Amino acid sequence: MTALLEAHGLSLPGRLHGADLALAPGTLTCIVGPNGSGKTSLLHAIAGIGRPKGRIVVDGEDPDGRSPARRARMLGYLPAARDLDWPLMARDLVALGGASTEEIADALRTLDLEHVADRRLDRLSTGERSRVLIARVLAPRPRLLLLDEPTANLDPLWQIRLMEMLKAAVAANRQAALVAIHDLDAAVRFADRMLVMKGGAIVADGAPAEVIDSAHIRDVFGIEKSGGLWRPVSRSADRRSSP
């Protein structure tokens, strides 16, 4: 199968070290790792933020230098920051993503935002603002979705709804999604593939059920599953496992 995303030798000084990645159409890939491990840096490099080194091809094209309208159809990036103090209407912010009127309406409806579409962003709840930002990225239906903590600030119901929606949309539209997420259980439940990052490098890559049971989770996060719950690895266990 031809890859939708091909990334070679991606690097950002002090943050990301020579990452290679290919994503197939119709797949949702979750990136996990502790704070500072390089998850956001990988998304930045693919999105062209911070002058990364390396080569990016999305659906056979290099996004660099494309018009904003074309680029919006190639890839969409959702940052982790949700701070919005602009006196814009929610509908107008979604429109900034380059979608058509019909696509904007569909995104607002899908994310249950029709009732706030004509309200100012600075008068919405944090969760509502988060959904508006997600709608802005999703509305033009880009071939590649780069989402940094999309479930942050959402209540439990919408965390589940969003991940279900993403998985279904990606499969139906033959898109590819790369999602940085802290919730390991959600990653296993919804992802087709899981990447584990540490120190600016991808240290594990595979099927979520296999990765989550590997030593990488223990080594990278310092936690292990016991009785169905995640718990810190004990100091004595750490000493026994060290060389």
CYANA upper distance limits for C-alpha pairs under 8 A (distance plus 0.5 A):
  1 MET  CA     24 ALA  CA      7.66
  2 THR  CA     24 ALA  CA      7.39
  3 ALA  CA     22 ALA  CA      6.47
  3 ALA  CA     23 LEU  CA      5.99
  3 ALA  CA     24 ALA  CA      5.09
  3 ALA  CA     25 PRO  CA      7.15
  3 ALA  CA     59 ASP  CA      7.95
  4 LEU  CA     22 ALA  CA      7.88
  4 LEU  CA     23 LEU  CA      6.24
  4 LEU  CA     24 ALA  CA      5.80
  4 LEU  CA     25 PRO  CA      5.91
  4 LEU  CA     57 VAL  CA      8.38
  4 LEU  CA     58 VAL  CA      6.17
  4 LEU  CA     59 ASP  CA      5.22
  4 LEU  CA     60 GLY  CA      7.89
  4 LEU  CA    143 ARG  CA      8.27
  4 LEU  CA    144 LEU  CA      8.14
  4 LEU  CA    175 GLN  CA      8.30
  4 LEU  CA    176 ALA  CA      7.42
  5 LEU  CA     21 LEU  CA      8.09
  5 LEU  CA     22 ALA  CA      5.78
  5 LEU  CA     23 LEU  CA      5.50
  5 LEU  CA     24 ALA  CA      7.48
  5 LEU  CA     56 ILE  CA      7.85
  5 LEU  CA     57 VAL  CA      6.29
  5 LEU  CA     58 VAL  CA      5.23
  5 LEU  CA     59 ASP  CA      6.85
  5 LEU  CA    144 LEU  CA      7.97
  5 LEU  CA    176 ALA  CA      8.32
  6 GLU  CA     20 ASP  CA      8.38
  6 GLU  CA     21 LEU  CA      6.58
  6 GLU  CA     22 ALA  CA      5.09
  6 GLU  CA     23 LEU  CA      7.33
  6 GLU  CA     55 ARG  CA      8.41
  6 GLU  CA     56 ILE  CA      6.36
  6 GLU  CA     57 VAL  CA      5.62
  6 GLU  CA     58 VAL  CA      7.09
  7 ALA  CA     19 ALA  CA      8.11
  7 ALA  CA     20 ASP  CA      5.89
  7 ALA  CA     21 LEU  CA      5.55
  7 ALA  CA     22 ALA  CA      6.67
  7 ALA  CA     46 ILE  CA      7.83
  7 ALA  CA     54 GLY  CA      7.82
  7 ALA  CA     55 ARG  CA      6.14
  7 ALA  CA     56 ILE  CA      5.15
  7 ALA  CA     57 VAL  CA      6.99
  8 HIS  CA     18 GLY  CA      8.03
  8 HIS  CA     19 ALA  CA      7.00
  8 HIS  CA     20 ASP  CA      5.01
  8 HIS  CA     21 LEU  CA      7.12
  8 HIS  CA     54 GLY  CA      6.15
  8 HIS  CA     55 ARG  CA      5.68
  8 HIS  CA     56 ILE  CA      7.22
  9 GLY  CA     17 HIS  CA      8.33
  9 GLY  CA     18 GLY  CA      4.78
  9 GLY  CA     19 ALA  CA      5.65
  9 GLY  CA     20 ASP  CA      6.02
  9 GLY  CA     53 LYS  CA      7.59
  9 GLY  CA     54 GLY  CA      5.15
  9 GLY  CA     55 ARG  CA      7.19
 10 LEU  CA     16 LEU  CA      7.73
 10 LEU  CA     17 HIS  CA      7.34
 10 LEU  CA     18 GLY  CA      5.34
 10 LEU  CA     19 ALA  CA      5.33
 10 LEU  CA     20 ASP  CA      7.04
 10 LEU  CA     42 LEU  CA      8.31
 10 LEU  CA     45 ALA  CA      6.94
 10 LEU  CA     46 ILE  CA      8.23
 10 LEU  CA     52 PRO  CA      7.06
 10 LEU  CA     53 LYS  CA      5.96
 10 LEU  CA     54 GLY  CA      4.86
 10 LEU  CA     55 ARG  CA      7.30
 11 SER  CA     15 ARG  CA      7.94
 11 SER  CA     16 LEU  CA      5.25
 11 SER  CA     17 HIS  CA      5.33
 11 SER  CA     18 GLY  CA      5.49
 11 SER  CA     19 ALA  CA      7.08
 11 SER  CA     45 ALA  CA      7.45
 11 SER  CA     52 PRO  CA      6.11
 11 SER  CA     53 LYS  CA      5.72
 11 SER  CA     54 GLY  CA      7.05
 12 LEU  CA     16 LEU  CA      5.39
 12 LEU  CA     17 HIS  CA      7.30
 12 LEU  CA     41 SER  CA      7.77
 12 LEU  CA     45 ALA  CA      7.53
 12 LEU  CA     50 GLY  CA      7.82
 12 LEU  CA     51 ARG  CA      7.97
 12 LEU  CA     52 PRO  CA      5.62
 12 LEU  CA     53 LYS  CA      7.14
 13 PRO  CA     17 HIS  CA      8.23
 14 GLY  CA    200 GLY  CA      8.42
 15 ARG  CA     38 GLY  CA      6.65
 15 ARG  CA     41 SER  CA      6.80
 15 ARG  CA    199 GLY  CA      8.18
 15 ARG  CA    200 GLY  CA      5.83
 16 LEU  CA     38 GLY  CA      6.59
 16 LEU  CA     41 SER  CA      6.70
 16 LEU  CA     42 LEU  CA      7.22
 16 LEU  CA    199 GLY  CA      8.30
 16 LEU  CA    200 GLY  CA      4.77
 16 LEU  CA    201 ALA  CA      6.76
 17 HIS  CA    200 GLY  CA      6.25
 17 HIS  CA    201 ALA  CA      6.32
 18 GLY  CA     54 GLY  CA      8.32
 18 GLY  CA    201 ALA  CA      8.09
 19 ALA  CA     42 LEU  CA      8.37
 19 ALA  CA    201 ALA  CA      7.08
 19 ALA  CA    202 ILE  CA      7.48
 23 LEU  CA     27 THR  CA      7.84
 23 LEU  CA     29 THR  CA      8.47
 23 LEU  CA    176 ALA  CA      7.05
 24 ALA  CA    176 ALA  CA      6.98
 25 PRO  CA    170 VAL  CA      8.33
 25 PRO  CA    171 ALA  CA      8.30
 25 PRO  CA    174 ARG  CA      5.40
 25 PRO  CA    175 GLN  CA      5.61
 25 PRO  CA    176 ALA  CA      5.51
 26 GLY  CA    170 VAL  CA      5.64
 26 GLY  CA    171 ALA  CA      4.68
 26 GLY  CA    172 ALA  CA      7.59
 26 GLY  CA    173 ASN  CA      7.50
 26 GLY  CA    174 ARG  CA      4.60
 26 GLY  CA    175 GLN  CA      5.61
 26 GLY  CA    176 ALA  CA      6.03
 27 THR  CA    167 LYS  CA      8.17
 27 THR  CA    170 VAL  CA      6.81
 27 THR  CA    171 ALA  CA      6.86
 27 THR  CA    174 ARG  CA      8.14
 27 THR  CA    175 GLN  CA      7.54
 27 THR  CA    176 ALA  CA      5.65
 27 THR  CA    177 ALA  CA      6.96
 27 THR  CA    191 ALA  CA      8.34
 27 THR  CA    192 ASP  CA      6.55
 27 THR  CA    193 ARG  CA      8.32
 28 LEU  CA    166 LEU  CA      8.43
 28 LEU  CA    167 LYS  CA      6.83
 28 LEU  CA    170 VAL  CA      7.40
 28 LEU  CA    176 ALA  CA      6.48
 28 LEU  CA    177 ALA  CA      5.24
 28 LEU  CA    178 LEU  CA      6.69
 28 LEU  CA    179 VAL  CA      7.97
 28 LEU  CA    190 PHE  CA      8.17
 28 LEU  CA    191 ALA  CA      5.77
 28 LEU  CA    192 ASP  CA      5.95
 28 LEU  CA    193 ARG  CA      7.25
 29 THR  CA    176 ALA  CA      8.39
 29 THR  CA    177 ALA  CA      6.54
 29 THR  CA    178 LEU  CA      5.42
 29 THR  CA    179 VAL  CA      6.65
 29 THR  CA    191 ALA  CA      5.88
 29 THR  CA    192 ASP  CA      6.35
 29 THR  CA    193 ARG  CA      5.22
 29 THR  CA    194 MET  CA      6.13
 29 THR  CA    195 LEU  CA      7.86
 30 CYS  CA    178 LEU  CA      6.36
 30 CYS  CA    179 VAL  CA      5.19
 30 CYS  CA    180 ALA  CA      6.24
 30 CYS  CA    181 ILE  CA      7.11
 30 CYS  CA    187 ALA  CA      6.38
 30 CYS  CA    191 ALA  CA      6.33
 30 CYS  CA    192 ASP  CA      8.50
 30 CYS  CA    193 ARG  CA      6.92
 30 CYS  CA    194 MET  CA      5.44
 30 CYS  CA    195 LEU  CA      6.72
 31 ILE  CA     39 LYS  CA      6.87
 31 ILE  CA    178 LEU  CA      7.63
 31 ILE  CA    179 VAL  CA      6.40
 31 ILE  CA    180 ALA  CA      5.11
 31 ILE  CA    181 ILE  CA      6.72
 31 ILE  CA    194 MET  CA      6.42
 31 ILE  CA    195 LEU  CA      5.21
 31 ILE  CA    196 VAL  CA      6.43
 31 ILE  CA    197 MET  CA      7.68
 32 VAL  CA     39 LYS  CA      7.54
 32 VAL  CA    180 ALA  CA      6.64
 32 VAL  CA    181 ILE  CA      6.24
 32 VAL  CA    182 HIS  CA      6.55
 32 VAL  CA    184 LEU  CA      7.69
 32 VAL  CA    187 ALA  CA      8.48
 32 VAL  CA    194 MET  CA      7.87
 32 VAL  CA    195 LEU  CA      6.69
 32 VAL  CA    196 VAL  CA      5.52
 32 VAL  CA    197 MET  CA      6.82
 33 GLY  CA     37 SER  CA      6.21
 33 GLY  CA     38 GLY  CA      8.25
 33 GLY  CA     39 LYS  CA      7.40
 33 GLY  CA    182 HIS  CA      7.70
 33 GLY  CA    196 VAL  CA      6.07
 33 GLY  CA    197 MET  CA      5.49
 33 GLY  CA    198 LYS  CA      6.78
 33 GLY  CA    220 VAL  CA      7.60
 33 GLY  CA    221 PHE  CA      7.61
 34 PRO  CA    182 HIS  CA      8.26
 34 PRO  CA    197 MET  CA      8.33
 34 PRO  CA    198 LYS  CA      7.86
 34 PRO  CA    220 VAL  CA      7.87
 34 PRO  CA    221 PHE  CA      6.80
 36 GLY  CA    198 LYS  CA      8.49
 36 GLY  CA    199 GLY  CA      7.82
 36 GLY  CA    200 GLY  CA      8.35
 37 SER  CA    197 MET  CA      6.09
 37 SER  CA    198 LYS  CA      4.97
 37 SER  CA    199 GLY  CA      5.40
 37 SER  CA    200 GLY  CA      5.87
 37 SER  CA    201 ALA  CA      8.09
 38 GLY  CA     42 LEU  CA      6.54
 38 GLY  CA    197 MET  CA      6.83
 38 GLY  CA    198 LYS  CA      7.27
 38 GLY  CA    199 GLY  CA      7.06
 38 GLY  CA    200 GLY  CA      4.90
 38 GLY  CA    201 ALA  CA      7.35
 39 LYS  CA     43 LEU  CA      7.08
 39 LYS  CA    180 ALA  CA      6.56
 39 LYS  CA    197 MET  CA      7.20
 39 LYS  CA    200 GLY  CA      8.29
 40 THR  CA     44 HIS  CA      6.54
 40 THR  CA    148 ASP  CA      7.13
 40 THR  CA    180 ALA  CA      7.65
 41 SER  CA     45 ALA  CA      6.56
 41 SER  CA    200 GLY  CA      8.23
 42 LEU  CA     46 ILE  CA      6.84
 43 LEU  CA     47 ALA  CA      6.60
 43 LEU  CA    146 LEU  CA      6.71
 43 LEU  CA    147 LEU  CA      8.24
 43 LEU  CA    148 ASP  CA      8.01
 43 LEU  CA    178 LEU  CA      8.39
 44 HIS  CA     48 GLY  CA      6.49
 44 HIS  CA     49 ILE  CA      5.32
 44 HIS  CA     50 GLY  CA      7.46
 45 ALA  CA     49 ILE  CA      6.27
 45 ALA  CA     50 GLY  CA      7.61
 45 ALA  CA     51 ARG  CA      8.08
 45 ALA  CA     52 PRO  CA      5.78
 45 ALA  CA     53 LYS  CA      8.30
 46 ILE  CA     56 ILE  CA      7.16
 47 ALA  CA     75 LEU  CA      8.12
 47 ALA  CA     77 TYR  CA      7.30
 47 ALA  CA    146 LEU  CA      8.12
 48 GLY  CA     52 PRO  CA      6.81
 48 GLY  CA     64 ASP  CA      7.98
 56 ILE  CA     62 ASP  CA      6.48
 56 ILE  CA     63 PRO  CA      7.88
 57 VAL  CA     61 GLU  CA      5.64
 57 VAL  CA     62 ASP  CA      5.22
 57 VAL  CA     63 PRO  CA      7.47
 58 VAL  CA     62 ASP  CA      6.72
 58 VAL  CA     63 PRO  CA      7.31
 58 VAL  CA     74 MET  CA      7.16
 58 VAL  CA     75 LEU  CA      8.28
 58 VAL  CA    143 ARG  CA      8.26
 58 VAL  CA    144 LEU  CA      7.81
 59 ASP  CA     74 MET  CA      8.09
 59 ASP  CA    143 ARG  CA      7.89
 62 ASP  CA     66 ARG  CA      8.41
 63 PRO  CA     71 ARG  CA      6.65
 63 PRO  CA     74 MET  CA      7.61
 66 ARG  CA     70 ARG  CA      6.60
 66 ARG  CA     71 ARG  CA      6.25
 67 SER  CA     71 ARG  CA      6.47
 68 PRO  CA     72 ALA  CA      6.55
 68 PRO  CA     98 GLY  CA      8.45
 69 ALA  CA     73 ARG  CA      7.30
 69 ALA  CA     98 GLY  CA      6.50
 70 ARG  CA     74 MET  CA      6.95
 71 ARG  CA     75 LEU  CA      6.63
 72 ALA  CA     76 GLY  CA      6.51
 72 ALA  CA     97 GLY  CA      7.20
 72 ALA  CA     98 GLY  CA      6.79
 72 ALA  CA    140 PRO  CA      7.18
 72 ALA  CA    142 PRO  CA      6.66
 73 ARG  CA    140 PRO  CA      6.58
 73 ARG  CA    141 ARG  CA      6.90
 73 ARG  CA    142 PRO  CA      4.72
 73 ARG  CA    143 ARG  CA      6.87
 74 MET  CA    142 PRO  CA      5.48
 74 MET  CA    143 ARG  CA      5.60
 74 MET  CA    144 LEU  CA      6.65
 75 LEU  CA    142 PRO  CA      5.42
 75 LEU  CA    143 ARG  CA      6.30
 75 LEU  CA    144 LEU  CA      5.01
 75 LEU  CA    145 LEU  CA      6.24
 75 LEU  CA    146 LEU  CA      7.80
 76 GLY  CA    137 VAL  CA      5.80
 76 GLY  CA    138 LEU  CA      7.72
 76 GLY  CA    142 PRO  CA      6.33
 76 GLY  CA    144 LEU  CA      6.88
 76 GLY  CA    145 LEU  CA      5.54
 76 GLY  CA    146 LEU  CA      6.48
 77 TYR  CA    137 VAL  CA      6.97
 77 TYR  CA    145 LEU  CA      6.77
 77 TYR  CA    146 LEU  CA      5.19
 77 TYR  CA    147 LEU  CA      6.35
 77 TYR  CA    148 ASP  CA      8.40
 78 LEU  CA    133 LEU  CA      7.81
 78 LEU  CA    134 ILE  CA      7.27
 78 LEU  CA    137 VAL  CA      6.99
 78 LEU  CA    146 LEU  CA      6.76
 78 LEU  CA    147 LEU  CA      5.25
 78 LEU  CA    148 ASP  CA      6.29
 78 LEU  CA    150 PRO  CA      7.86
 79 PRO  CA    147 LEU  CA      7.27
 79 PRO  CA    148 ASP  CA      5.87
 79 PRO  CA    149 GLU  CA      8.33
 80 ALA  CA    147 LEU  CA      8.46
 80 ALA  CA    148 ASP  CA      5.49
 80 ALA  CA    149 GLU  CA      6.22
 80 ALA  CA    150 PRO  CA      7.89
 80 ALA  CA    152 ALA  CA      8.48
 82 ARG  CA    126 THR  CA      8.30
 82 ARG  CA    129 ARG  CA      7.78
 82 ARG  CA    130 SER  CA      6.69
 82 ARG  CA    133 LEU  CA      8.32
 84 LEU  CA    121 LEU  CA      7.40
 84 LEU  CA    122 ASP  CA      7.11
 84 LEU  CA    129 ARG  CA      8.16
 85 ASP  CA    121 LEU  CA      7.51
 85 ASP  CA    122 ASP  CA      5.74
 86 TRP  CA    120 ARG  CA      8.49
 86 TRP  CA    121 LEU  CA      7.03
 86 TRP  CA    122 ASP  CA      6.88
 87 PRO  CA    120 ARG  CA      6.12
 87 PRO  CA    121 LEU  CA      6.71
 87 PRO  CA    122 ASP  CA      6.70
 88 LEU  CA     92 ASP  CA      6.90
 88 LEU  CA     93 LEU  CA      7.07
 88 LEU  CA    120 ARG  CA      5.82
 88 LEU  CA    121 LEU  CA      6.35
 88 LEU  CA    122 ASP  CA      8.43
 89 MET  CA     93 LEU  CA      7.04
 89 MET  CA    117 ALA  CA      7.20
 89 MET  CA    118 ASP  CA      5.84
 89 MET  CA    119 ARG  CA      5.68
 89 MET  CA    120 ARG  CA      4.79
 89 MET  CA    121 LEU  CA      6.35
 90 ALA  CA     94 VAL  CA      6.97
 90 ALA  CA    116 VAL  CA      7.35
 90 ALA  CA    117 ALA  CA      5.40
 90 ALA  CA    118 ASP  CA      6.52
 90 ALA  CA    119 ARG  CA      6.54
 90 ALA  CA    120 ARG  CA      6.56
 90 ALA  CA    121 LEU  CA      6.14
 90 ALA  CA    132 VAL  CA      6.88
 91 ARG  CA     95 ALA  CA      6.80
 91 ARG  CA    104 ILE  CA      8.07
 91 ARG  CA    108 LEU  CA      8.38
 91 ARG  CA    117 ALA  CA      5.31
 91 ARG  CA    118 ASP  CA      6.66
 92 ASP  CA     96 LEU  CA      7.05
 93 LEU  CA     97 GLY  CA      7.97
 93 LEU  CA    132 VAL  CA      8.06
 93 LEU  CA    133 LEU  CA      8.20
 93 LEU  CA    136 ARG  CA      7.23
 94 VAL  CA     99 ALA  CA      8.35
 94 VAL  CA    104 ILE  CA      7.04
 94 VAL  CA    132 VAL  CA      7.13
 94 VAL  CA    133 LEU  CA      7.54
 94 VAL  CA    135 ALA  CA      6.63
 94 VAL  CA    136 ARG  CA      4.51
 94 VAL  CA    137 VAL  CA      8.21
 94 VAL  CA    139 ALA  CA      7.83
 95 ALA  CA     99 ALA  CA      6.50
 95 ALA  CA    100 SER  CA      8.15
 95 ALA  CA    101 THR  CA      8.32
 95 ALA  CA    104 ILE  CA      7.00
 95 ALA  CA    136 ARG  CA      7.29
 96 LEU  CA    136 ARG  CA      7.55
 97 GLY  CA    136 ARG  CA      5.70
 97 GLY  CA    137 VAL  CA      6.68
 97 GLY  CA    139 ALA  CA      7.68
 97 GLY  CA    140 PRO  CA      7.23
 98 GLY  CA    140 PRO  CA      6.67
 99 ALA  CA    103 GLU  CA      6.21
 99 ALA  CA    104 ILE  CA      6.53
 99 ALA  CA    139 ALA  CA      6.12
 99 ALA  CA    140 PRO  CA      4.75
 99 ALA  CA    141 ARG  CA      8.49
100 SER  CA    104 ILE  CA      6.62
100 SER  CA    140 PRO  CA      7.63
101 THR  CA    105 ALA  CA      6.76
102 GLU  CA    106 ASP  CA      6.70
103 GLU  CA    107 ALA  CA      6.64
103 GLU  CA    139 ALA  CA      5.89
103 GLU  CA    140 PRO  CA      6.91
104 ILE  CA    108 LEU  CA      6.69
104 ILE  CA    135 ALA  CA      8.33
104 ILE  CA    136 ARG  CA      8.41
104 ILE  CA    139 ALA  CA      6.04
104 ILE  CA    140 PRO  CA      8.28
105 ALA  CA    109 ARG  CA      6.63
105 ALA  CA    114 GLU  CA      8.44
106 ASP  CA    110 THR  CA      6.53
106 ASP  CA    139 ALA  CA      7.91
107 ALA  CA    111 LEU  CA      6.65
107 ALA  CA    135 ALA  CA      5.90
107 ALA  CA    136 ARG  CA      8.37
107 ALA  CA    138 LEU  CA      7.40
107 ALA  CA    139 ALA  CA      5.76
108 LEU  CA    112 ASP  CA      6.51
108 LEU  CA    113 LEU  CA      5.31
108 LEU  CA    114 GLU  CA      5.97
108 LEU  CA    117 ALA  CA      7.77
108 LEU  CA    132 VAL  CA      8.24
108 LEU  CA    135 ALA  CA      7.00
109 ARG  CA    113 LEU  CA      6.50
109 ARG  CA    114 GLU  CA      6.23
111 LEU  CA    131 ARG  CA      7.03
111 LEU  CA    132 VAL  CA      8.49
111 LEU  CA    135 ALA  CA      7.42
113 LEU  CA    117 ALA  CA      6.41
113 LEU  CA    128 GLU  CA      8.12
113 LEU  CA    131 ARG  CA      8.21
113 LEU  CA    132 VAL  CA      7.85
116 VAL  CA    124 LEU  CA      8.33
119 ARG  CA    123 ARG  CA      7.56
119 ARG  CA    124 LEU  CA      7.99
120 ARG  CA    124 LEU  CA      7.40
121 LEU  CA    129 ARG  CA      6.92
124 LEU  CA    128 GLU  CA      6.36
124 LEU  CA    129 ARG  CA      6.53
125 SER  CA    129 ARG  CA      6.70
126 THR  CA    130 SER  CA      6.69
126 THR  CA    153 ASN  CA      6.91
127 GLY  CA    131 ARG  CA      6.83
127 GLY  CA    153 ASN  CA      5.78
127 GLY  CA    154 LEU  CA      5.53
127 GLY  CA    155 ASP  CA      7.81
128 GLU  CA    132 VAL  CA      6.76
129 ARG  CA    133 LEU  CA      6.81
130 SER  CA    134 ILE  CA      6.79
130 SER  CA    150 PRO  CA      8.42
130 SER  CA    152 ALA  CA      8.36
130 SER  CA    153 ASN  CA      7.41
130 SER  CA    154 LEU  CA      7.87
131 ARG  CA    135 ALA  CA      6.54
132 VAL  CA    136 ARG  CA      6.77
133 LEU  CA    137 VAL  CA      7.12
134 ILE  CA    138 LEU  CA      6.68
134 ILE  CA    150 PRO  CA      7.77
135 ALA  CA    139 ALA  CA      6.13
136 ARG  CA    140 PRO  CA      8.28
137 VAL  CA    141 ARG  CA      8.28
137 VAL  CA    142 PRO  CA      8.43
137 VAL  CA    145 LEU  CA      8.39
138 LEU  CA    142 PRO  CA      7.50
138 LEU  CA    145 LEU  CA      8.36
142 PRO  CA    175 GLN  CA      7.85
143 ARG  CA    174 ARG  CA      8.13
143 ARG  CA    175 GLN  CA      5.27
143 ARG  CA    176 ALA  CA      6.93
144 LEU  CA    175 GLN  CA      6.35
144 LEU  CA    176 ALA  CA      5.49
144 LEU  CA    177 ALA  CA      6.32
144 LEU  CA    178 LEU  CA      8.33
145 LEU  CA    175 GLN  CA      8.07
145 LEU  CA    176 ALA  CA      6.72
145 LEU  CA    177 ALA  CA      5.00
145 LEU  CA    178 LEU  CA      6.62
145 LEU  CA    179 VAL  CA      8.42
146 LEU  CA    177 ALA  CA      6.57
146 LEU  CA    178 LEU  CA      5.56
146 LEU  CA    179 VAL  CA      6.63
147 LEU  CA    177 ALA  CA      7.99
147 LEU  CA    178 LEU  CA      6.77
147 LEU  CA    179 VAL  CA      5.29
147 LEU  CA    180 ALA  CA      6.81
148 ASP  CA    179 VAL  CA      6.46
148 ASP  CA    180 ALA  CA      5.37
148 ASP  CA    181 ILE  CA      7.48
149 GLU  CA    179 VAL  CA      7.47
149 GLU  CA    180 ALA  CA      5.91
149 GLU  CA    181 ILE  CA      5.54
149 GLU  CA    182 HIS  CA      7.90
150 PRO  CA    179 VAL  CA      8.07
150 PRO  CA    180 ALA  CA      8.40
150 PRO  CA    181 ILE  CA      8.11
151 THR  CA    158 TRP  CA      8.19
151 THR  CA    159 GLN  CA      5.65
151 THR  CA    162 LEU  CA      7.79
151 THR  CA    163 MET  CA      8.46
151 THR  CA    181 ILE  CA      8.39
154 LEU  CA    158 TRP  CA      6.27
154 LEU  CA    159 GLN  CA      6.27
155 ASP  CA    159 GLN  CA      6.68
156 PRO  CA    160 ILE  CA      6.97
157 LEU  CA    161 ARG  CA      6.67
158 TRP  CA    162 LEU  CA      6.22
159 GLN  CA    163 MET  CA      6.90
160 ILE  CA    164 GLU  CA      6.63
161 ARG  CA    165 MET  CA      6.50
162 LEU  CA    166 LEU  CA      6.55
163 MET  CA    167 LYS  CA      6.62
163 MET  CA    190 PHE  CA      7.20
164 GLU  CA    168 ALA  CA      6.70
164 GLU  CA    190 PHE  CA      7.75
165 MET  CA    169 ALA  CA      6.47
166 LEU  CA    170 VAL  CA      6.45
167 LYS  CA    171 ALA  CA      6.79
167 LYS  CA    190 PHE  CA      7.29
167 LYS  CA    191 ALA  CA      8.24
168 ALA  CA    172 ALA  CA      6.56
169 ALA  CA    173 ASN  CA      6.34
169 ALA  CA    174 ARG  CA      8.49
169 ALA  CA    175 GLN  CA      8.20
170 VAL  CA    174 ARG  CA      6.07
170 VAL  CA    175 GLN  CA      5.21
170 VAL  CA    176 ALA  CA      6.50
170 VAL  CA    177 ALA  CA      7.37
171 ALA  CA    175 GLN  CA      7.28
181 ILE  CA    187 ALA  CA      7.67
183 ASP  CA    187 ALA  CA      6.82
184 LEU  CA    188 VAL  CA      6.83
184 LEU  CA    212 ILE  CA      8.39
185 ASP  CA    189 ARG  CA      6.66
186 ALA  CA    190 PHE  CA      6.52
186 ALA  CA    191 ALA  CA      8.41
187 ALA  CA    191 ALA  CA      5.84
187 ALA  CA    194 MET  CA      7.74
187 ALA  CA    208 PRO  CA      7.69
188 VAL  CA    194 MET  CA      8.23
188 VAL  CA    208 PRO  CA      5.50
188 VAL  CA    209 ALA  CA      6.73
188 VAL  CA    212 ILE  CA      7.86
191 ALA  CA    208 PRO  CA      7.28
192 ASP  CA    207 ALA  CA      7.07
192 ASP  CA    208 PRO  CA      7.40
193 ARG  CA    205 ASP  CA      7.79
193 ARG  CA    206 GLY  CA      6.07
193 ARG  CA    207 ALA  CA      5.37
193 ARG  CA    208 PRO  CA      6.06
194 MET  CA    204 ALA  CA      8.38
194 MET  CA    205 ASP  CA      6.24
194 MET  CA    206 GLY  CA      6.08
194 MET  CA    207 ALA  CA      6.57
194 MET  CA    208 PRO  CA      5.62
194 MET  CA    211 VAL  CA      7.47
195 LEU  CA    202 ILE  CA      7.07
195 LEU  CA    203 VAL  CA      8.09
195 LEU  CA    204 ALA  CA      6.13
195 LEU  CA    205 ASP  CA      5.03
195 LEU  CA    206 GLY  CA      7.30
196 VAL  CA    202 ILE  CA      6.29
196 VAL  CA    203 VAL  CA      6.20
196 VAL  CA    204 ALA  CA      5.47
196 VAL  CA    205 ASP  CA      6.98
196 VAL  CA    216 HIS  CA      8.18
196 VAL  CA    217 ILE  CA      8.47
197 MET  CA    201 ALA  CA      5.99
197 MET  CA    202 ILE  CA      4.99
197 MET  CA    203 VAL  CA      6.05
197 MET  CA    204 ALA  CA      7.65
198 LYS  CA    202 ILE  CA      7.07
198 LYS  CA    203 VAL  CA      6.99
198 LYS  CA    220 VAL  CA      7.09
203 VAL  CA    216 HIS  CA      8.21
204 ALA  CA    211 VAL  CA      7.58
204 ALA  CA    216 HIS  CA      7.50
205 ASP  CA    211 VAL  CA      7.66
206 GLY  CA    210 GLU  CA      7.35
206 GLY  CA    211 VAL  CA      6.53
207 ALA  CA    211 VAL  CA      6.66
208 PRO  CA    212 ILE  CA      6.39
209 ALA  CA    213 ASP  CA      7.05
210 GLU  CA    214 SER  CA      6.86
211 VAL  CA    216 HIS  CA      7.82
211 VAL  CA    217 ILE  CA      8.07
212 ILE  CA    216 HIS  CA      8.37
212 ILE  CA    217 ILE  CA      6.77
213 ASP  CA    217 ILE  CA      7.91
214 SER  CA    218 ARG  CA      8.23
215 ALA  CA    219 ASP  CA      6.58
216 HIS  CA    220 VAL  CA      6.21
217 ILE  CA    221 PHE  CA      6.09
217 ILE  CA    222 GLY  CA      7.66
217 ILE  CA    223 ILE  CA      7.39
217 ILE  CA    224 GLU  CA      7.71
218 ARG  CA    222 GLY  CA      5.34
218 ARG  CA    223 ILE  CA      5.57
218 ARG  CA    224 GLU  CA      6.10
218 ARG  CA    233 VAL  CA      7.77
219 ASP  CA    223 ILE  CA      8.38
222 GLY  CA    232 PRO  CA      6.45
222 GLY  CA    233 VAL  CA      5.99
223 ILE  CA    230 TRP  CA      6.84
223 ILE  CA    231 ARG  CA      5.87
223 ILE  CA    232 PRO  CA      4.76
223 ILE  CA    233 VAL  CA      5.38
224 GLU  CA    230 TRP  CA      6.04
224 GLU  CA    231 ARG  CA      6.03
224 GLU  CA    232 PRO  CA      6.86
224 GLU  CA    233 VAL  CA      6.52
225 LYS  CA    229 LEU  CA      5.82
225 LYS  CA    230 TRP  CA      4.91
225 LYS  CA    231 ARG  CA      6.57
226 SER  CA    230 TRP  CA      6.80
226 SER  CA    231 ARG  CA      7.25
233 VAL  CA    237 ALA  CA      7.08
233 VAL  CA    238 ASP  CA      7.29
234 SER  CA    238 ASP  CA      6.79
235 ARG  CA    239 ARG  CA      6.79
236 SER  CA    240 ARG  CA      6.71
237 ALA  CA    241 SER  CA      6.64
238 ASP  CA    242 SER  CA      6.70
